[in-house]
Amino acid sequence: MALQFTINGVSQFIETISPTVTLLDYLREHISLKGTKEGCAEGDCGACTVIIAERTKRDTKYRAINSCLLLLPQVDGKHLLTVEGLGCKFENRRAILEPIQKSMVDGDGTQCGFCTPGIIMSLYAFYNSSKIQTDKNIHDALAGNLCRCTGYRSIVDAARQERVFTEKKVISENLSTVAEYSHEGQRFFKPKTLKEISKIYSTYPSSTLLAGGTDLGLSFSKDRQVTQTIIFTGDVKELGIIEETNKALTIGSAVTYSEILPYLDKLFPSFANLVTRIGSDQIRNVGTICGNIATASPIGDTLPCLIALNSQLKICSNNGERKVDIEDFFISYRKTNLKKGEFIKSVSIPKLNATQKFRAYKVSKRYDQDISAVIGAFLIEFNQERVAKTIIAFGGMDSTPRRALHSEKQLTGETWTEENINKVSEKISEEFKPISDLRASSTYRSQVAGNLFKRFYFDLVDSNKPNQVVDL
């Protein structure tokens, strides 16, 4: 069966291309749309940014994505816009640019021009969203686009111009999608239900599960890995559910970071703030929290948060379902509790009660778009002036994300004072064996871990004080 999607309104039918070819390679090598650039092939630089446009009941939704990480079958049934699709009109032999393009020209927002198409596409998605045109939102929209020439000032100034209401591109009704795409022995399945995915996975137990592909995509974009069977989970309706009850927030494994952010912002603002530092809009528009869990990286940003919040996973297979506390999910480096044929259905996060406080912190070399050196997540429950319970969880401090159980026990029953916090902070590093790598030395990580817990204390004592340079 052929893949079908549109690019700038032109229908594309794919039957003879490998399912592990990226959208970027297709644009540049197969249909010669070379305005979209390859800079890093990792989803960091934003030069490859394009837009997925989808019809909703009320409007057309535009999502900026990194075309270097998406495989062709992932855009089956979608409408895509590239910088060529914005284009320009001609009147009296003079080019009439799109308003966004004109604002960049008028503001001298381009020099060598390599990054400009990606920046234009990010701003197009931003201007056609419901987000208010504040400096913070502009910076967030552009965080996934790197420029080595301008220093960003002229780009940001161009973005600050009076909001440009661009003419939205006419998008037809959403297209139908295929259930399976095959080419030369490679198979790409696109199940629609839990029953289908369980059956396929039991038939092909060595298959690779793919949700957003922001991590796995590197295997194809940089390593040119050949994978025989891929099962895409993004079209499974039950995996795209977000459910909020009086007790918990449940997130389906196909829910993207962008989709869950409003809920996290309401219930766990510190967690939400950390999520906004995971990649960029382009990454968060396709990446998933459950994908972050499944990779089991010791520096996975969400994992210490989920551990500190007592989260629970629902695991699914052809044989039924089971529940696993997330702190029991990570066995050793990159190894999990999943058995053959099993996959994550959802993660449930209990809501905080009135006596509980939660904070999460990320330390990295750059504020945006960077891999963590250390992540600290802390939950504390008070009984009047004393600590009734505390959870101290870290990532980047060992081969798996995990708790500092001895330090938790040491603090339980004590008063919430700076003296007691200092005693615990000094001992936290003794519970871990951090490594030295290009992001941080083991000594640095050990020092930072204790300091983050001190920061947690000062945050709760006086939350009005700025605790990071970016807040000043």
N, C-alpha and C positions, 0 to 999 in steps of 0.2 A: 504494500500500500504506500502511496506517495504522501510525503509531507506537503502541507499547504499553508502558506502565510502570505502576507503582503509586505512589500517594502516601498514606502512612499506612494502607496496606492497601486503598485504594480504587483500582480499575482505571481507567486513563486511556487513551482511544483518540483519537488525533489524526490527522485527515485534511485539515483545512481551515485550517491555520495555517502561516504562513511558516516555513521551516526556520531562518531567522536570528532568530527570536524567542528570547529568553533564558528559561531556566528561571524566573528571578525574575519576569519580566513575566508568564509563564504563571500562576505561583502567585498573584500579586496581582491581575492584570487579568482573567484568564479564569475562575479558580475561587475567587476571593475568600479565599484563605488569606493574610491580611495580617499575620500574626505575623512573617513574614520581611520584613525592612526593606531599603530601598535607601538607603545612606548615601553611598557614593562612586562606585559603578558601575565600579570599577577593581580590585576584589579586594584592597583595602587595609584597609578598616574592619571587615569581618567581620560587619556587621549582617545580611547576606544568607545567613549560614551555614546550610546544611542538611546532611543526611547521606545518603550512598549506602550501602545495606546489601546485601551480596552473600553468598550461601551458598558456603561452601567445603566440602571433604570433611569437615573436623573441626568447623567452627563457622560463625558468622555474623560477617563482617568489616564494621566500620563505618568509613567515611571521611568526615571533614568536608570540605566543598567550598564554594566561593563560587558561589551560584546566579546571580549577576549576570553571570558570564563563560561559563557553560555554555549551549550551544544545545540546544533541545529534542531533536533527533535524537541528541545525545550520551548522553542518559539512556534511550534506547530499550532496553527489556529489563531495566531496572534497578528496584530497589525504593528509594523515597525516604522519608525521615522529615523532617518539619518540626516546629517547636515545638508545633503543634497536635496532632501525633501522640503527643507525650509526655503532654500533657493532664493531667487529674486525675480521680480517682474521688471519689464522694460517699458518705459514710456518716453516717446520722442528720443529713442536711442540712448536713454540714460537708465542706469540700473536703479531700481527702487528696492532697497534692502528690507528684510524683515526688521521690525522695530528693535529686536534684541541685537541683531547684527549691526544696525545703525548706531545703537548706543555704545557698542564696543568700538566702532570706528571713531565716533565723535569723542570718546573718552580716551583715545589712544591706548586701548586695552590689549593691543596685540603687537608683537615685535617679530620674532621668527615665524610665528603662526602655527607651529606644529601642534600646540596644545589648544589652539583657538576653537576648532570644531567641537571638541569635547566640552569646553566651557560653554559654548553657545547652546549645546544640547542640555546641559545641566540647568542653565538659566531658563531655557524654554520650559522645561518641566517645572521649575520653581515658579515661574510667572503664571503658569496654568494650573497651579495648585491653590488650595485655600489658605496657604500660609501667609501671615502678615509680613510685609516687607520691612522687617527690622534688621539691624546689623547682625544680630545673632543668627537669624534665619538665613541671611545672605551667606554668612561664613559657613554655616552648616551645609548649605546647598553647594558651595564651592570647595568644601573640605576634601572631596574626592578628585579634585583636578589640580595637578601640579603644574606650575609654570616656572621655568628656570631663567626667564628674561626680565619680567616686569617688576618682580617684587610684590605683585598682587595689588598694589595701591590703585593703579589705573583700572584694573579689572573690577575691584570692589566699588570704586567710584562710579564706573559705568553701570554696575548693578544697582547702585543707590538712586539712580535717576528715577524720576516719577514713574510709578509702575506702568509697565508697558503691557497693554492689553492686546496681545497678539491674536491674530485670526486663527481660531482653532481649526486644525485640519479635519476635513470631513472623513469620518471613519465609518465604514459600513458595519453591518451587524457582525458579531463575532462569528468566526468560521468554525466549521466542524473539525474534529481532530481524529487522528487514527489511534487504534488500540496497540498497534505494533508496527515498528519500522525495522526492516532488515536489509543488510547489504554485505555481500561476500562473507557470510558466516557470522557477522556481528548482529546482535539483536538489541533493540531498544523498546522496552514495553512501557505502555502508558495506561495502567489500570485506572478504573474510575471508582472502585469500591474496595473496602477492606477484604472482602471475600476473594476478589480477583487478585489482589496483591499477595495474599496469603497463599493462594493456590500456585501462582507463578513462582513465588519464592521457594515453595516446597519442591516444585519441579526443577528449578534451577538454583540449588542452594549456594552455589558459588557466585551468584550474581552480585553486582555492585548496586547498592541502593543510592539513589540520587534525589536530593530535595532541591536545594538552591544551587549547589555546585560551587560555592565560593571557596571551598577548601579543595574538594576533589577536582575542580576545574583546572587547577594547576598541573595535574597529572597529564592533562591533554594539551593545554596551551604551551607548557614549557618542556615537559618530558616526552611529549608525543606518545603517550602510553596507548596501547591497543587493548581494549577491554571487550571481551566477547559478548557479555550480557549485562545490560543495565536496566534497572527497574526505576522508573521515575515516579516519585510519590506525590508530586505537586498537584496532580489532578484528582487525587482521592478525596472525595467530599468529606468523609468522616475525619480526615487528618487536618482539615482546614478550619476546624471549629474552635471558637473561643467561647468559653462558658464561665460566667461569673455567678457564684452563689453567695449566700451569707457567710460561708465558711472558707471558700477557696476560689482561686482563679485557675482554670484548666486550659492549657494551651495545646492544641493539636500539633503533631510533629511537622506539618507542612505550613504552619503559620509563620510568616516572615517577621523579622525584627520590626519593620515599619508598621505592620498590622498590629502588633502587640504593644507597641510603645505607648499609645494613649492609655491603655489599661495599667501598665506599669507606672506611668507618670501619676496616675490617680492613687494607686495603692502602695507603691514602693518607689517614691521619687528618686531615691539614691540609686536604686537599681536601674531606673530609666536613664538617669544621667550617665551611668557607666555604659549602657547599651548605645547611647548616642556617640560614644567614642569607639565603637566597634566598626571598623571600616569607614564607609561613607554612605551617603544616600544610595549610591549605586549598589553597594554591597548589601545594605540593610533591606533594600527592596526585593531581594531574592533569597538572602541567607536566612537561616532559621535557628532558633534556640535549640531545638532538639537535634539539629545537625551538629551544633557546637557540643552538645552532650555526647553524641555518638562517636565523634572523633576522639574523645577521651584525652585531649591534650592536657598536660599538666599546667599549661598557661591559657587554657580556655577561659575567656573572660567571664562568662556567665556561671561557670561551675561552682566557684566558692560562694557566690550569692545564693544559688539554689540549695547548696548544702546548709548554709547558715539559716535559710528560711524553712528548713525541714521539708523540702519538696519530695514528691513521690512520683515515680514513673509508672506508667501502665505499659506493659510489654505484651505484644500480640504475636500470634503465629497461627498456623493452620490447625493447631491443637487447642486453641483457646487463648485466654488472657491471664496474666499474673501481675502483681504489683511489687515494686522494688523501691525501697528507700534510696534516694540518690547517693547518699554517702556509702552505700553498699554496692553501688553499680561499678565503681572503678576498682579493678583487681590489681593491676600493675601498670607499668608504662604502656599507654595506648591499648590496654586490654580491659574488656568490660565483662559484665555479668550475662551478656546476651548469649543464648544458646543457638545452635544451628537452626536456621529458618525463622528466628525471632527478629522483630524490629520494634522500635519505639512507637507507640500509638500517641501518647500524650504525656505531659508533665503537669502535675497539680501543685500549686503553691498555696499553703494555708495563709489566710489573712492575719494580719497582726491584731492583737487585742490592745486594750488601753494601757496595759502595763509593759508593753514591749516596745523596744526601739531598735531600728535597723539602719546600718550604714554600709556602703561599699566604696572601695577606693582602688584606683588603678594607677600604678607607677610605670611610666614608659619614657623613652627618650623624647618622643614628640607627644603633644597633647592629642592630636587627631591622627587617625590612620597609622597606628603603630602597634606592634605586638608588645604585650605586657612583659615587664621584668618581674613584677610582683603584683598580685591582686589580693586584697584583704577584704573580707566580708564578716560583719559582726552583728549578732543579735543578742540583746540583753533583756531580761525580764526582772522587774523590780518588785520587792515586797517592802513597801514603805521606803526606808533609806538603805536597805540591804539588797544585795544581788541574789535573786532567787534562782536564776538560771542564766547561763551565757553560752553562746556558741561562737567560737573563734575559728574561722576557716580561711585557708590561704591557697592560692595558686602560685606556681613558680617557685615553690619552696621545696619540692620533692618530686618524685616520679609520678605522683598522682595529686590532684587537688584533695586536701583533707583537713581535718580539724586538729587543733592543739588541745587535746583532751586533758592533759595534765594542768595546763594553764587555766582551763575552764574550771576544773575542780578546785584549784587554788583560790579562785576568785569567788566561788559560790559561798554565800553566807556572809561575805565581807561587806563593809560599807563602801560606797562608791566615792572614793577619795583619790586625790592625785597620788598620795603615798602608796596606796594599794595598787593602783594602776602601774606605777613605776616598777614595783616589785614584779608584777606579772610580765610586763613588757621586757624586762631584762632577761627573763627566763624563756620566753617564747622560742627564740632561735635554737635552743637546746633540743627541741622536739623535732627538728627538721634537719635534712641534709641537702641544702641547696647546692647547685653546681655553678661553676663559672662558665660563661659563654659570652658571645659577642654583645649580648644585651646588658649583662651585669655580672659582677663577680659574686662569689658565694658570700664574701664578707659584706658586701653592699646589701645583698638580699637579706641577710640576717639582721643587719642594722635597720633596714627599712621596715621589716615585719614588725619589730617592736615599736618603731616610731608611728606606724599606722594605727596601732592599737591606742597609743597615746593620743593621736589625732581624734580617734573615735571618742575618747573621754572629753576632750576639749570641745568637740562638736556638740555634745549633749549638754555640757555645762553652759556654753554660750554659742548658740547656733547662729547668732547675728554676725560673729566675727568672720571675715574672709579667711579661708584656710588654704587657698592656692593662689598663685600669682595671677592666673587667668581671671580671677574674681575681682582683682583690685581695679 
